[in-house]
Amino acid sequence: MCSSQPLQLRDSEPQLTKWLQDRGYAVEQGKLTAQQLPGQGRGLVTKSPIRRGELVLAVPEQLVLFPSTAAKESLLASTFSDQLQQLPDWSLLALFLAEQRYLLQLQAAGSTTGNSSSSSGGTWQPYIASLPEIPVGTVLDWTAEEVESLLAGSGLLDKANTIRAAAELLQQDLQPLIAQAKEQGVCPANMFSRTNMEWAVGICLSRSIRLDDQHGDIVLVPFADFANHDT
């Protein structure tokens, strides 16, 4: 870790820093800072020694992306509110991430649409922009042949196949809703492309956590998920 280069969010990602501060997290006053870690990308490291039992990160609730938030702020909410409420946590988060990624892509391309000014447009984009373009570290990165050959004889083989099957099933389960949204003109035809959905599932798989004190909700926690690296 000595060879890692400091990454000051206020300089490298001012929009993300402002977004975090607007939602109640003072990045510069915390015990943790972001650094570029060799071979691992961006991660969190401490600014000073930590005592046993010391609190190092407290995330305000408004910074957490709950499934209920995704259902409420989705572009599909005005038309498909009931259907969204019935989706599993993972499906809701993946759908919302894919949607937000599409909006970010439009913004980057300098495009504008009528939908981009709706309730969800831009709200989470500083966070979405901070996520890796290619999620790494999950079995979704591997081909079926790589899974079988690299994990043969391991107890992880069944688990890996279960994860891959669940990811595929998630996308299949969402197709009727996505097809309806396209047919009714609620979303652009390519908003929920396979590429965007696979990216969203990869992000959920590698960065989401379960909150036992929130009825077991599966959530995403911006900034805290920078800690997704070896310790």
N, C-alpha and C positions, 0 to 999 in steps of 0.2 A: 504494500500500500504506500510505501515511501515514494515510489516513482509516479504515483498518480498526480495529475495536474488539477489544481483547484478550479472549480467551475462556479463562478459567481452568477447566480440566477438574475440578480438585478441588472447585470451587464449583458449576459448572453441571452436571457429570455425576459425582458422587461414586462412584456404583456402577461406572462405567467405569474411573475412576481406580484404585479398589481392585482391580478385576478385572485391570487391567494390572500393578499392583504384585504381586499374588498370583502372576502368571505370570512374574515376573522382570524386568519393565521399570519402572524408577524414573522416572516421568514428569517429576517436578520437577527431577531431576538431569541430564536430557538437554540437548542443545544446541538442541533444537527445542521450540516451543510451538504450541498451536493458536490460531488467530484466525479471526474471521469476516471473510472477504474480500469486498469490494464486488462484487456481481454473480456471485459464485462459490460462496458458502456457506463452510463451514468448511474451512480448509486449514492447512498447517504453515509456519511462518516461523522463522528463526533468532533466538536470543536475543542473539547477539553476532556480530561479524565472523568469517568462516570463512577459514582459510588454505587455499591450494591443496593438495589431497591430504588434507585433514583429515577424519577419520571423524566424521560428524555423527549417524548413527543406526545402532545395533546392536540387532537384534531377537532376543531369545532364541527358540530353536526351539519351545519350548512355547507361544509366542504365535501361531505360524503355524497356520493351518487347512489341513492337507494333505488331499488326497482320501482317503488311508488313514484319517485321523482321522474324516472324515465317514462313511466306510463302517463304522467300528467303533462310533461313537457314535450312529448313526441309530436311530430307533425301529424301523426295519425290520430291523435287524441280526440280531436273534435268530431271525427267520423266513426272511429272504432274504439271508443273508450271502454265499452263493456268487454270487447275481445281482448284488449290489452290487459285489463285487470285480471283476466283469467290465465294469462301466460305465466309459466314458471320464471323465477328470478333471472336465471341465466338467459333465457330467451328474450326477456324484456331488455336486459342490459345489452345483449348483442345487437338487437334490433336498433336500439337507440344509438349505440356506438357507430353502427354502419351508416345510419342516417346523418349523424353529426360529421362523420368523416366525409361523406358526400358533400355536405354544405361547405366544409373546409376546402375541399377540392375545387368547388365552384368559386370560392373566394380567392383561392390562389390563382385560378385561371382568369380572374378579373370578370367573371360572369355574374349576372344578377338574375334572380327569378322572383316571382310574386311570393313564393313560399318562404324565401330566405328571410323575410322580415317577420315571420310568425313567432310564436312564443318561444320556440326552442332555438331559433336561428341565432348563433353567436354566444348563447349563454355559457356553453361549456367548451367553446372552441379553443381558448388558450390551453386548456388541459388536453384536449384531443390533439392539438398540434405538438404537445410535448411527448406524446406516446411514440414508440418506435414504429417506423414504417413497416418493418418486418418483425413481428413478435418472434422471439427466439426462446429456446429452452423448453419447448413442449413437443410431445410426440406428434403433433400435427405438422411439424416440420419434416417428418420422416415419411418416406413412401411405405406402402404396406410390406414391400419386400425387405426394406431396412428394419422395420419393426420385427419381422419374423426372424431375420438372420442375426441381428444384434442382440435381441433379447431371448433368443432360443435357450431353453433350459432355465430361464430366470423366472422368479415369481412375479416379476414386473410385466411379463408378456400379456397375461390376462388383463391386468389393469390398463395397460397401454391400449389394447384392443377395445376395452370397454369405453375408454375416453374417446377414442376415434369414432366408435360407433355412436356414442352419445352426441358428439359434435355433428355428425352427419344427420342424425335423427332430429336434432334441433333445427337444422336448416330445412329439412323436409316438413316439419311441423309448422314452420312459419310460412311456407309457400302459399297456402290458401289465403291467408291474411294479406300477404304481399301482392298476390294476384288480384284480390279485390281492390286494394288501394290503387294499383295501376289502372285497373278497369274504370274506376270512378274518378280518375285523374287527381287523386289525393297526393300522389308522389310521382316524380319522374320515373320513367321506365327503368333507368339504370341506377337508381339510388341504392337499391338492395341487390347489387350485382353479386355474383358468387365471390368475386375477389374481395369486395367490401365485407361480405358476411364472414368469409374465412378469416379475414384480418380481425374482425370484431370478436369472433369466437376465440381466436388465439390470445387476444388481449384479456378476455375474461378468464381464460384458462390459466394464464401466467400471472395475473395481477389481482384477481378478485379474492376477497376474504369473506368468511362467514362470521356474523356478529351474533354470538349466543345471547347477548342481552337485548337484542332487537328481534326476538322471535326467530332467530336463525337466518335472518335476511342475508343474502349474498350481495355484497356491495363492492364498489370501487372507491378507494380513498386517495385522491390526488396528493402529491408530494410524499405521503407515507409510502406509496407504492414505488418510489425510487429506491427503497430498501430491498428491492427484489434482486439480491445478489448474494454471493457467498460471504459469510462473515469470517 
